Protein backbone atom coordinates (compact mmCIF):
# COMPACT_ATOMS: atom_id res chain seq x y z
CA UNK A 1 0.00 0.00 0.00
CA UNK A 2 1.20 3.50 -0.59
CA UNK A 3 1.91 4.73 2.90
CA UNK A 4 0.69 8.30 2.78
CA UNK A 5 -0.94 10.34 5.52
CA UNK A 6 -4.38 10.31 3.89
CA UNK A 7 -6.47 7.33 4.89
CA UNK A 8 -9.89 6.99 3.29
CA UNK A 9 -12.88 6.40 5.53
CA UNK A 10 -14.44 3.03 6.14
CA UNK A 11 -15.77 1.29 3.07
CA UNK A 12 -18.64 -0.51 4.82
CA UNK A 13 -20.71 0.14 7.95
CA UNK A 14 -23.27 -2.52 8.93
CA UNK A 15 -22.85 -4.10 5.51
CA UNK A 16 -23.70 -0.93 3.55
CA UNK A 17 -21.43 1.48 1.73
CA UNK A 18 -20.67 4.47 3.92
CA UNK A 19 -20.32 7.19 1.34
CA UNK A 20 -19.67 10.52 3.03
CA UNK A 21 -19.14 10.44 6.79
CA UNK A 22 -21.84 12.76 8.08
CA UNK A 23 -22.57 14.13 11.55
CA UNK A 24 -25.66 11.91 11.58
CA UNK A 25 -23.58 8.80 10.88
CA UNK A 26 -21.09 9.75 13.62
CA UNK A 27 -23.93 10.35 16.09
CA UNK A 28 -25.56 6.99 15.28
CA UNK A 29 -22.24 5.20 15.79
CA UNK A 30 -21.63 7.13 19.05
CA UNK A 31 -25.06 6.01 20.34
CA UNK A 32 -24.13 2.40 19.54
CA UNK A 33 -20.84 2.82 21.41
CA UNK A 34 -22.75 4.20 24.43
CA UNK A 35 -25.04 1.14 24.38
CA UNK A 36 -22.03 -1.20 24.12
CA UNK A 37 -20.54 0.57 27.16
CA UNK A 38 -23.74 -0.10 29.13
CA UNK A 39 -25.28 3.36 28.91
CA UNK A 40 -28.47 4.64 27.36
CA UNK A 41 -28.19 5.74 23.72
CA UNK A 42 -29.14 9.20 25.01
CA UNK A 43 -26.04 9.28 27.26
CA UNK A 44 -23.49 9.84 24.49
CA UNK A 45 -20.21 11.39 25.62
CA UNK A 46 -17.62 13.43 23.76
CA UNK A 47 -15.34 10.38 23.97
CA UNK A 48 -18.02 8.26 22.27
CA UNK A 49 -18.26 10.76 19.43
CA UNK A 50 -14.48 10.91 19.03
CA UNK A 51 -14.26 7.11 18.98
CA UNK A 52 -17.12 6.94 16.46
CA UNK A 53 -15.37 9.44 14.20
CA UNK A 54 -12.08 7.48 14.45
CA UNK A 55 -13.83 4.19 13.64
CA UNK A 56 -15.75 5.61 10.69
CA UNK A 57 -12.76 7.44 9.24
CA UNK A 58 -10.66 4.27 9.41
CA UNK A 59 -8.17 5.73 11.91
CA UNK A 60 -8.64 2.81 14.29
CA UNK A 61 -7.80 0.17 11.66
CA UNK A 62 -4.33 -1.35 11.59
CA UNK A 63 -2.30 -0.46 8.50
CA UNK A 64 -2.21 -2.86 5.57
CA UNK A 65 1.14 -4.28 4.52
CA UNK A 66 2.78 -5.80 1.47
CA UNK A 67 4.54 -8.47 3.47
CA UNK A 68 3.64 -10.73 6.31
CA UNK A 69 4.95 -9.19 9.49
CA UNK A 70 5.30 -11.15 12.68
CA UNK A 71 2.09 -10.57 14.57
CA UNK A 72 2.09 -10.72 18.34
CA UNK A 73 -1.50 -9.62 18.78
CA UNK A 74 -4.84 -10.29 17.22
CA UNK A 75 -6.77 -7.98 14.92
CA UNK A 76 -9.64 -8.21 17.37
CA UNK A 77 -10.52 -5.65 20.00
CA UNK A 78 -11.66 -8.55 22.20
CA UNK A 79 -9.12 -8.93 25.03
CA UNK A 80 -10.13 -12.56 25.57
CA UNK A 81 -8.99 -13.54 22.06
CA UNK A 82 -5.60 -15.28 22.12
CA UNK A 83 -2.64 -13.75 20.28
CA UNK A 84 -2.25 -14.58 16.62
CA UNK A 85 0.12 -17.34 15.58
CA UNK A 86 2.31 -16.14 12.72
CA UNK A 87 2.44 -18.34 9.67
CA UNK A 88 5.05 -18.38 6.96
CA UNK A 89 5.55 -15.85 4.20
CA UNK A 90 4.29 -16.81 0.76
CA UNK A 91 4.74 -14.99 -2.56
CA UNK A 92 2.19 -12.28 -3.32
CA UNK A 93 -0.51 -13.40 -5.73
CA UNK A 94 -2.43 -10.15 -6.25
CA UNK A 95 -1.53 -6.75 -7.55
CA UNK A 96 -0.63 -4.36 -4.73
CA UNK A 97 -3.79 -2.26 -5.02
CA UNK A 98 -6.06 -5.31 -5.16
CA UNK A 99 -4.41 -6.80 -2.10
CA UNK A 100 -4.68 -3.57 -0.14
CA UNK A 101 -8.39 -3.24 -0.88
CA UNK A 102 -9.01 -6.90 -0.07
CA UNK A 103 -7.03 -6.65 3.16
CA UNK A 104 -8.79 -3.45 4.16
CA UNK A 105 -12.22 -4.96 3.47
CA UNK A 106 -11.35 -8.02 5.55
CA UNK A 107 -10.14 -5.95 8.50
CA UNK A 108 -13.16 -3.65 8.28
CA UNK A 109 -15.46 -6.66 8.13
CA UNK A 110 -13.93 -8.06 11.31
CA UNK A 111 -14.22 -4.67 13.05
CA UNK A 112 -17.85 -4.21 11.97
CA UNK A 113 -18.78 -7.77 12.99
CA UNK A 114 -17.25 -7.26 16.42
CA UNK A 115 -19.04 -3.93 16.83
CA UNK A 116 -22.36 -5.52 15.83
CA UNK A 117 -21.80 -8.48 18.18
CA UNK A 118 -20.97 -6.23 21.13
CA UNK A 119 -24.03 -4.08 20.41
CA UNK A 120 -26.32 -7.11 20.11
CA UNK A 121 -24.92 -8.65 23.31
CA UNK A 122 -25.50 -5.43 25.25
CA UNK A 123 -29.04 -5.12 23.91
CA UNK A 124 -29.78 -8.74 24.93
CA UNK A 125 -28.51 -8.03 28.46
CA UNK A 126 -30.64 -4.90 28.74
CA UNK A 127 -33.87 -6.52 27.55
C-alpha positions in Angstrom: 0.0 0.0 0.0 1.2 3.5 -0.6 1.9 4.7 2.9 0.7 8.3 2.8 -0.9 10.3 5.5 -4.4 10.3 3.9 -6.5 7.3 4.9 -9.9 7.0 3.3 -12.9 6.4 5.5 -14.4 3.0 6.1 -15.8 1.3 3.1 -18.6 -0.5 4.8 -20.7 0.1 7.9 -23.3 -2.5 8.9 -22.8 -4.1 5.5 -23.7 -0.9 3.6 -21.4 1.5 1.7 -20.7 4.5 3.9 -20.3 7.2 1.3 -19.7 10.5 3.0 -19.1 10.4 6.8 -21.8 12.8 8.1 -22.6 14.1 11.5 -25.7 11.9 11.6 -23.6 8.8 10.9 -21.1 9.7 13.6 -23.9 10.4 16.1 -25.6 7.0 15.3 -22.2 5.2 15.8 -21.6 7.1 19.0 -25.1 6.0 20.3 -24.1 2.4 19.5 -20.8 2.8 21.4 -22.8 4.2 24.4 -25.0 1.1 24.4 -22.0 -1.2 24.1 -20.5 0.6 27.2 -23.7 -0.1 29.1 -25.3 3.4 28.9 -28.5 4.6 27.4 -28.2 5.7 23.7 -29.1 9.2 25.0 -26.0 9.3 27.3 -23.5 9.8 24.5 -20.2 11.4 25.6 -17.6 13.4 23.8 -15.3 10.4 24.0 -18.0 8.3 22.3 -18.3 10.8 19.4 -14.5 10.9 19.0 -14.3 7.1 19.0 -17.1 6.9 16.5 -15.4 9.4 14.2 -12.1 7.5 14.5 -13.8 4.2 13.6 -15.8 5.6 10.7 -12.8 7.4 9.2 -10.7 4.3 9.4 -8.2 5.7 11.9 -8.6 2.8 14.3 -7.8 0.2 11.7 -4.3 -1.4 11.6 -2.3 -0.5 8.5 -2.2 -2.9 5.6 1.1 -4.3 4.5 2.8 -5.8 1.5 4.5 -8.5 3.5 3.6 -10.7 6.3 4.9 -9.2 9.5 5.3 -11.2 12.7 2.1 -10.6 14.6 2.1 -10.7 18.3 -1.5 -9.6 18.8 -4.8 -10.3 17.2 -6.8 -8.0 14.9 -9.6 -8.2 17.4 -10.5 -5.7 20.0 -11.7 -8.5 22.2 -9.1 -8.9 25.0 -10.1 -12.6 25.6 -9.0 -13.5 22.1 -5.6 -15.3 22.1 -2.6 -13.7 20.3 -2.3 -14.6 16.6 0.1 -17.3 15.6 2.3 -16.1 12.7 2.4 -18.3 9.7 5.1 -18.4 7.0 5.5 -15.9 4.2 4.3 -16.8 0.8 4.7 -15.0 -2.6 2.2 -12.3 -3.3 -0.5 -13.4 -5.7 -2.4 -10.2 -6.2 -1.5 -6.7 -7.6 -0.6 -4.4 -4.7 -3.8 -2.3 -5.0 -6.1 -5.3 -5.2 -4.4 -6.8 -2.1 -4.7 -3.6 -0.1 -8.4 -3.2 -0.9 -9.0 -6.9 -0.1 -7.0 -6.7 3.2 -8.8 -3.5 4.2 -12.2 -5.0 3.5 -11.3 -8.0 5.5 -10.1 -5.9 8.5 -13.2 -3.6 8.3 -15.5 -6.7 8.1 -13.9 -8.1 11.3 -14.2 -4.7 13.0 -17.9 -4.2 12.0 -18.8 -7.8 13.0 -17.3 -7.3 16.4 -19.0 -3.9 16.8 -22.4 -5.5 15.8 -21.8 -8.5 18.2 -21.0 -6.2 21.1 -24.0 -4.1 20.4 -26.3 -7.1 20.1 -24.9 -8.6 23.3 -25.5 -5.4 25.2 -29.0 -5.1 23.9 -29.8 -8.7 24.9 -28.5 -8.0 28.5 -30.6 -4.9 28.7 -33.9 -6.5 27.6 
